[in-house]
Amino acid sequence: MQPRKNFMLRGTYRKLVAEHATVENELKVVIPREIKDAYSGGGEWHDNPAYDSALEKQKNTASRLAGLAQLLMFPVFIEDLGINGDEVRVGTRVTLSYPDGKIVSYDILGPADVRYDNTAMSCFSPLAQQLMGHKADDEVDCKLPRGKEKILIIKVEKINFADS
């Protein structure tokens, strides 16, 4: 099986690298100190809530570090993709009109970008997958959690990466 490409902006990659370093330091330096302090703080190891809490924190932090490492594997920088902006793809901004009249714009980016940008939509999200390849003025039958809806694509444009 071929590894899944991790589409992301360069700025997101830098943030992930910094976050990974911080979490790694916490796992290798801070938490072991907490475990040692909790263990030596008295009481039996099996009846020590501080010790149990520190071990749980270690487990959760290790899981978080693994998740960050996964996001950093196989990066594909969106800025390097040949994006023309005439159809919905990674690296485009899409403006949608819902049947209730609500108009919303999303930047179609990678899953890691969504961690840092609440106006972004992951290119792997169900809605983005249904919109991929469509152009402005296309009406797309989309399956949404609330049911099927026809969504009109008002505008598709390449994101200006100079702002990233």
C-alpha positions in Angstrom: 0.0 0.0 0.0 1.4 3.4 -1.0 1.6 5.9 1.9 -1.0 8.7 2.0 0.4 12.0 1.0 0.2 14.6 3.7 -0.8 17.8 1.8 0.1 20.9 3.8 1.3 24.4 3.6 5.0 25.1 4.4 3.9 27.3 7.4 1.9 24.3 8.8 4.9 22.1 8.4 7.0 24.5 10.4 4.4 24.6 13.1 4.1 20.9 13.2 7.9 20.5 13.6 8.0 23.0 16.4 5.0 21.3 18.1 6.7 17.9 17.7 9.9 19.2 19.4 7.9 20.6 22.3 5.9 17.4 22.8 9.0 15.3 22.5 10.7 17.4 25.1 7.7 17.0 27.4 7.8 13.2 26.9 11.5 12.8 27.4 12.3 15.4 30.1 9.2 16.9 31.8 7.0 13.8 32.3 9.9 11.5 33.5 10.6 14.1 36.2 6.9 14.2 37.2 6.9 10.4 37.4 10.0 10.3 39.5 8.6 13.0 41.8 5.3 11.3 42.1 6.9 7.9 42.8 9.2 9.4 45.5 6.4 11.5 47.0 5.3 8.8 49.3 2.8 6.1 49.3 2.9 2.8 47.5 3.2 3.0 43.7 -0.1 1.1 43.5 -1.9 3.6 45.7 -0.5 6.8 44.4 -2.9 9.0 42.3 -0.1 11.4 41.3 2.0 8.5 40.0 -1.1 7.1 38.1 -1.8 10.6 36.7 1.8 11.0 35.5 1.8 7.6 33.8 -1.5 8.5 32.1 -0.1 11.8 30.9 2.9 9.9 29.5 0.7 7.6 27.6 -1.4 10.4 26.2 1.7 12.5 25.3 3.3 9.5 23.5 0.1 9.1 21.5 0.1 12.8 20.6 3.7 12.6 19.5 3.0 9.6 17.3 0.1 11.5 15.7 2.4 14.5 15.0 5.1 12.2 13.5 2.4 10.7 11.3 1.5 14.1 10.0 5.1 15.0 9.3 5.6 11.9 7.1 5.5 12.2 3.4 4.7 16.0 3.2 3.5 17.4 -0.1 3.7 21.2 0.0 0.5 22.7 -1.5 2.4 25.7 -2.7 4.4 23.4 -5.1 1.3 21.9 -6.7 0.3 23.1 -10.2 -3.0 24.7 -9.2 -4.9 26.6 -11.8 -7.9 27.5 -9.7 -10.6 26.6 -12.3 -11.9 23.6 -10.4 -12.1 22.4 -6.8 -8.7 20.9 -5.8 -6.3 21.1 -2.9 -5.1 24.7 -2.7 -8.3 26.3 -3.9 -10.8 28.5 -2.1 -14.4 27.5 -2.9 -17.4 29.6 -2.2 -20.6 27.6 -1.7 -24.3 28.5 -1.6 -26.5 26.2 0.4 -30.2 25.7 -0.3 -31.1 27.8 2.8 -29.3 30.8 1.3 -26.2 30.5 3.5 -23.0 31.3 1.6 -19.7 30.0 3.0 -16.1 30.0 1.7 -13.5 27.3 2.5 -9.9 26.9 1.7 -9.3 23.3 0.6 -6.1 22.3 2.4 -4.5 19.3 4.0 -5.7 17.7 7.3 -2.7 19.3 9.2 -3.6 22.8 8.0 -7.1 22.4 9.6 -5.4 22.2 13.0 -4.3 25.8 12.7 -6.9 27.4 10.4 -10.6 27.2 11.2 -11.6 28.5 7.8 -9.9 25.5 6.1 -11.5 22.2 5.1 -9.5 19.0 4.8 -9.2 17.8 1.3 -10.0 14.3 2.6 -13.3 15.5 4.3 -16.5 13.9 2.9 -17.7 17.3 1.6 -14.4 18.2 0.0 -14.3 14.8 -1.7 -17.7 15.4 -3.2 -16.7 18.8 -4.5 -13.4 17.8 -6.0 -13.2 18.4 -9.8 -16.3 20.6 -9.9 -16.2 24.1 -11.2 -18.0 27.4 -10.5 -21.7 27.3 -11.4 -21.8 23.5 -10.9 -24.6 22.3 -8.6 -23.5 19.3 -6.7 -25.7 16.7 -5.0 -23.9 16.3 -1.6 -24.6 13.8 1.1 -24.4 15.7 4.4 -25.0 14.6 7.9 -28.5 16.2 7.8 -29.3 14.6 4.4 -28.8 15.1 0.7 -28.6 18.7 -0.5 -27.8 20.4 -3.8 -25.0 22.8 -3.2 -24.1 25.5 -5.7 -20.4 26.3 -6.3 -20.4 30.1 -6.7 -16.7 30.6 -7.1 -13.4 28.6 -7.2 -10.0 30.4 -7.1 -6.4 29.5 -6.4 -5.4 30.5 -2.8 -2.8 33.3 -2.7 0.0 31.6 -0.9 1.9 34.8 -0.4 -0.6 35.3 2.5 0.4 32.0 4.1 
